Structure formats: structure tokens, C-alpha cells
Amino acid sequence: MAQNHIRCAKLRVKPARVHPDYRKSLAETGFGDHADSQGRNRVTVQIKSTAGHTQPLRVTISDVSEALGLTKSTVSRAMNDYPDISEGTRLRVRRMAEKMGYHPLSHAQAIRTGLTKSLGLIIQMTDHDAHRPFLAEFLAGLSQGASAEGWTLTIAASNETNPTEAVFNDMIRNRKADGFILPRTMVVDPRVTLLRNAGVPFVLFGRSPNPADCAWFDVLGEDAMFDAVTHLAKLGHRRIGFINGGMQYTYGALRRDGYLNGMQAAGLKPAVAHMREGAVTQSTGAAHAREILRTSNPPTAIVCAVDKAALGVYTAASECGLEVGKDLSVISYDGIPEGAHAAPPLSTYAVDFTESGQRLSALLIRRIKGEDPEVLRETVKATFLDRGSSGPPCLNSIELAQRVSSAS
């Protein structure tokens, strides 16, 4: 039977025990490059044989209890976060276990506690951002957050258009994970419905319009759109366009509202002709920007909900004889590496995907342990990277329209 999952947590062992071939970066794993017999991509990590190498004896719970002068039962209960063990004892045990390189056997731990101590993540490879460069940062953050609590991360990937039910049910049935991280929260999200009905804990990367049973971590994209508009207005722009991302995702409505509220706060009237949605790739961003720039009174600035669409605006501007940062200002959201290499570099609201992953893992572990989801909701602001793609307008709307017309 083809394997669809792999443990991706850090190897938490003493340096002397790490074979050189174990040290693999996320990029070196070839994530998403191999398909199994069912057409699903899977993470593949090749580890060379250590035959011929003398392996040190494994540290046991008896070694830890002897070093601390505690019973094996106390050490076991501390490692498994039992409520009758004080926080001081729990930390003392964990520090000694870390120092000695002790790791409970996962199958034995699962029998005792009913938990595999693994967090689940299912990635749909057909998603527009499945191969984005920041995926490695996100996975690293998730793994770091899990490892910090002695947990692991189990990843499944699929090329299927709608893998939700089959893949989730397989992982739940085979006890591959105790709970799930759900990235890219959707307005109507079948993953949430499935996990609610199954009674399986989950945490969203994004907020939900139906918050019952939902824990989440999210970045305030609506605040970024609001700030982008007011920033451009202060620079002197009076007509500001907006290209939104996918409206099937909950961020779509939030970022649209942020743009509209920013226009209102700046005393500006949004024009329907200057607004588009559904742009999650460079090509769709370019197509929407061409339409906006060819209106009779085009905007002198465009705010984009995702960086990929903003890079498409660069393409359209060039075709229309416009120079981004001078003739047309562009501000976006995400902070993808490609934006830093655009000419000029893209001004954007950047998300720390490593930190996001760490927080999502921490919140999910707390949810699995029984905390109320209503107290497990966190939001943070994105960081504005003011680069070279925005500035005071050099052309007014009429002059810009003439420039576009002459380039056609």
C-alpha cells in the first residue's frame, strides 16, 4: 500500500547520535515531487543505512527517574502533562529528558494516553499557493512548534481537486494525528464540518464566519488593506484601485472591507470600475490590471490582496507604458520573496510564516488537551515593507489615461 504520510518533526537527539545523512533541509526533501499509486504527492526523506555504525544504548525512563531521584510513574506523568504534576516538576523532568536525550516510544505513549502526540496537515497541491517559497517557512514553523512540546507533525499531500473527506478519514481512522491545522480557511469549509462531526480538534489559519468550536490564528489582512489605502491617500493619490484574491476564502471579504473602510476614512469614493476579485496568480492579476488601467479615469495607485496578483500589475503597467513606483503606485500583501526582486521592489505587508506555524502548533496542542477554543484565538498585524513601488503620483488620472492610450 502506498504511503501518504510522513513524520516531519525535528530529530531531538544528542549531537553525537545524529548520523550526517539525517540532516535534511525541507528543500532537500523534494516535497511534492513524487506521486504514489493513487496520484497523491507525498513527502519523501531518504536516510542512508547506518549499518556498520555502533549505536549507543537508548536512554530509558528509568535513567531519567534515577537522575532526578523521582519514581518512573512521576516522570511518565510529567512527560504526559498529567494535571496532578506541578509545573515545576514537569519542567524539571522535561529539561532532564532533553539533556539526556530521552524520548518516549510513540506507540507505548499512545497506548497509555490515547494520543499519538502528532499534529496533522493536509496540503492540496492544486492550490494556487501550494508551491510558494514560504511553504518551507510555514512547515518549519509548524514542526518547531510541535517539537517544542514533544509532538510531531504528520503531513499528507494530494493532487485531487477535493481530497478532504477521503484523506481526513484515512488519517483519523489510522490514528495518524490527534488534531489538524487547516490553512486557507474557506467561507464554506467542508474540512471544518467533517472535523466537527467527527469530534476531532482543529485550528484554523484564518478566521471563520461560523466560529463555533473554532480555534484560530490569523494575520489581520483587513488592517493591511486599510493602512495601504490611507498611506497612498497621504501621498496624494485620489483614485485607488483594488484587486482582491479568491472570494471563496474568508480573507477575501475581510480584505475587501479593509479597502472600502480605508477609502471611507480617507474621504475617497471607490469606483466599481477600479475593483476586481479572484486574482491569485500573476496572469489573473495582469488581466485585471489591464482592464482597470484602460478605463476612462484610471487610478494612479492599485492595492492588491496578494503579491502574486501585484506582480501581474507590473506586467500590465509595462505593457501600458507605465513605470511602477513613478507613474503607478502598487502596494500588496503576503511578503513573498519574488516581490523583493521585482523592479522596483514591491511594497507589501509581509507575514511571518515561521511564527504563524509555531503559533498554530501551540494552539492546536492546547486544543487537543481540552482548552476551550474561544480562548484559543489569536490575531497579529502584518509588517509593512515600504520599498520602491509606491510614492506620490507623478501623473493625474487624465494624464495616465493618455499615456495608456498612446501605448495601445
Long-range contacts (C-beta under 8 A, 24 or more apart in sequence): 2-36, 2-37, 2-38, 2-40, 2-42, 3-36, 3-42, 4-36, 4-38, 4-40, 4-42, 4-156, 4-157, 4-158, 4-167, 4-170, 5-42, 5-154, 5-155, 5-156, 5-171, 5-176, 6-42, 6-43, 6-44, 6-45, 6-154, 6-155, 7-118, 7-152, 7-153, 7-154, 8-43, 8-139, 8-143, 8-152, 8-153, 8-154, 8-155, 9-143, 9-146, 9-147, 9-151, 9-152, 9-153, 10-143, 10-144, 10-147, 12-98, 12-101, 12-103, 12-147, 12-150, 13-101, 13-103, 14-101, 16-56, 17-55, 17-56, 17-101, 19-47, 19-48, 19-50, 19-53, 21-47, 21-48, 21-50, 22-47, 26-136, 26-139, 26-140, 27-136, 31-135, 31-136, 31-139, 31-157, 32-123, 32-125, 32-130, 32-131, 32-157, 35-159, 39-159, 39-160, 40-156, 40-157, 40-158, 40-159, 40-160, 40-163, 40-167, 41-125, 41-157, 41-158, 41-159, 42-156, 42-157, 43-155, 43-157, 59-100, 59-101, 59-102, 59-103, 60-102, 61-102, 61-104, 63-100, 63-102, 64-93, 64-96, 64-97, 64-100, 64-102, 67-96, 67-100, 68-92, 68-93, 68-96, 76-104, 76-112, 79-104, 79-150, 80-104, 80-109, 80-112, 80-113, 81-369, 94-150, 103-150, 104-150, 106-152, 110-175, 115-178, 115-368, 116-175, 116-176, 116-177, 116-178, 117-150, 117-151, 117-152, 117-178, 118-146, 118-151, 118-152, 118-153, 118-154, 118-176, 118-177, 118-178, 119-146, 119-151, 119-152, 119-153, 119-154, 119-177, 119-178, 119-179, 119-180, 119-181, 119-361, 119-364, 119-365, 120-154, 120-155, 120-156, 120-171, 120-176, 120-177, 120-178, 120-179, 120-180, 120-181, 121-153, 121-154, 121-155, 121-156, 121-180, 121-181, 121-183, 122-155, 122-156, 122-157, 122-158, 122-163, 122-164, 122-167, 122-168, 122-171, 122-180, 123-155, 123-156, 123-157, 123-158, 123-183, 124-157, 124-158, 124-160, 124-163, 125-157, 125-158, 125-159, 126-159, 126-160, 126-161, 127-184, 128-246, 128-280, 128-281, 128-308, 129-184, 129-280, 129-308, 132-336, 133-336, 133-337, 133-338, 134-334, 134-335, 134-336, 134-337, 134-351, 134-353, 137-353, 137-354, 137-357, 138-183, 138-353, 138-354, 138-356, 138-357, 139-357, 140-354, 140-357, 141-353, 141-354, 141-355, 141-356, 141-357, 141-358, 141-359, 141-360, 141-361, 142-181, 142-357, 142-358, 142-360, 142-361, 143-357, 143-361, 144-354, 144-357, 144-358, 144-361, 145-357, 145-358, 145-359, 145-360, 145-361, 145-362, 145-365, 146-361, 146-365, 148-358, 148-361, 148-362, 149-361, 149-362, 149-365, 151-361, 151-365, 153-361, 162-190, 164-190, 164-191, 164-194, 165-190, 165-194, 168-194, 168-195, 168-198, 169-194, 172-198, 172-200, 178-368, 179-203, 179-364, 179-365, 179-367, 179-368, 180-364, 181-205, 181-360, 181-361, 181-364, 182-206, 184-249, 185-216, 185-249, 185-250, 185-251, 186-248, 186-249, 186-250, 187-247, 187-248, 187-249, 187-250, 187-252, 187-253, 188-248, 201-364, 201-367, 201-368, 202-364, 202-367, 203-360, 203-363, 203-364, 203-367, 203-376, 205-356, 205-360, 206-249, 206-250, 206-251, 207-250, 207-254, 207-377, 207-379, 208-250, 209-250, 211-374, 213-373, 214-373, 214-377, 215-363, 215-364, 215-367, 215-373, 215-376, 215-377, 216-363, 216-376, 216-377, 216-378, 217-356, 217-359, 217-360, 217-363, 217-377, 217-378, 217-379, 218-378, 218-379, 218-380, 219-351, 219-356, 219-379, 219-380, 219-381, 219-382, 220-379, 220-380, 220-381, 220-382, 221-251, 221-254, 221-255, 221-258, 221-305, 221-333, 221-349, 221-382, 222-254, 222-255, 222-257, 222-258, 222-261, 223-258, 223-381, 223-382, 224-255, 224-258, 224-333, 224-349, 224-381, 224-382, 224-384, 225-255, 225-256, 225-258, 225-259, 225-262, 225-303, 225-305, 225-333, 226-258, 226-259, 226-261, 226-262, 226-265, 227-262, 227-349, 227-384, 228-259, 228-262, 228-303, 228-331, 228-333, 228-349, 229-258, 229-259, 229-262, 229-263, 229-265, 229-266, 229-268, 229-303, 230-262, 230-265, 230-266, 231-331, 231-384, 231-390, 232-301, 232-303, 232-329, 232-331, 232-390, 233-262, 233-266, 233-267, 233-268, 235-301, 235-329, 235-390, 235-391, 235-392, 235-393, 236-392, 236-393, 237-299, 237-300, 237-301, 237-329, 237-393, 238-268, 238-300, 238-397, 239-268, 239-271, 239-274, 239-297, 239-298, 239-299, 239-300, 239-301, 239-397, 240-268, 240-270, 240-274, 240-299, 240-300, 240-301, 240-302, 240-303, 241-271, 241-274, 241-275, 241-276, 241-292, 241-298, 241-299, 241-301, 241-302, 241-303, 242-270, 242-274, 242-275, 242-276, 242-302, 242-303, 242-304, 242-305, 243-275, 243-276, 243-277, 243-279, 243-285, 243-288, 243-289, 243-292, 243-302, 243-303, 243-304, 243-305, 243-309, 243-310, 243-313, 244-275, 244-276, 244-277, 244-278, 244-279, 244-305, 245-277, 245-278, 245-279, 245-280, 245-305, 245-306, 245-309, 246-277, 246-278, 246-280, 247-277, 247-278, 251-305, 252-277, 252-305, 255-305, 255-333, 256-305, 259-303, 271-295, 271-297, 271-299, 274-298, 274-299, 279-304, 279-305, 279-306, 279-308, 279-309, 279-312, 280-306, 280-308, 280-309, 281-308, 281-309, 281-312, 282-308, 282-309, 282-311, 282-312, 282-315, 283-312, 284-309, 284-312, 285-309, 285-310, 285-311, 285-312, 285-313, 285-315, 285-316, 286-312, 286-313, 286-315, 286-316, 287-312, 287-316, 288-312, 289-313, 289-315, 289-316, 289-317, 290-316, 290-319, 290-320, 293-317, 293-320, 293-322, 293-328, 293-400, 293-404, 294-320, 294-404, 294-408, 295-401, 296-401, 297-397, 297-398, 297-401, 298-397, 298-400, 298-401, 298-404, 299-397, 300-327, 300-328, 300-329, 300-393, 300-395, 300-396, 300-397, 300-400, 301-328, 301-329, 301-330, 301-331, 301-390, 301-393, 302-328, 302-329, 302-330, 303-330, 303-331, 303-332, 304-330, 304-331, 304-332, 304-333, 305-332, 305-333, 306-332, 306-333, 306-334, 307-332, 307-333, 307-334, 307-335, 307-336, 307-338, 307-339, 307-346, 307-348, 308-334, 308-336, 310-339, 310-346, 310-348, 310-389, 311-338, 311-339, 311-342, 311-346, 314-342, 314-346, 319-407, 320-403, 320-404, 320-407, 320-408, 321-403, 321-404, 321-406, 321-407, 322-400, 322-403, 322-404, 322-407, 324-389, 325-388, 325-389, 325-390, 325-391, 326-391, 326-394, 327-394, 327-395, 327-400, 327-403, 328-400, 329-389, 329-390, 329-391, 329-393, 330-389, 330-390, 331-389, 331-390, 333-382, 335-382, 335-383, 335-385, 339-387, 340-387, 342-389, 344-387, 344-388, 344-389, 345-387, 345-388, 345-389, 346-387, 346-389, 347-384, 347-385, 347-386, 347-387, 347-388, 347-389, 347-390, 348-384, 348-385, 348-387, 349-382, 349-383, 349-384, 349-385, 350-382, 350-383, 350-384, 350-385, 351-382, 352-383, 355-380
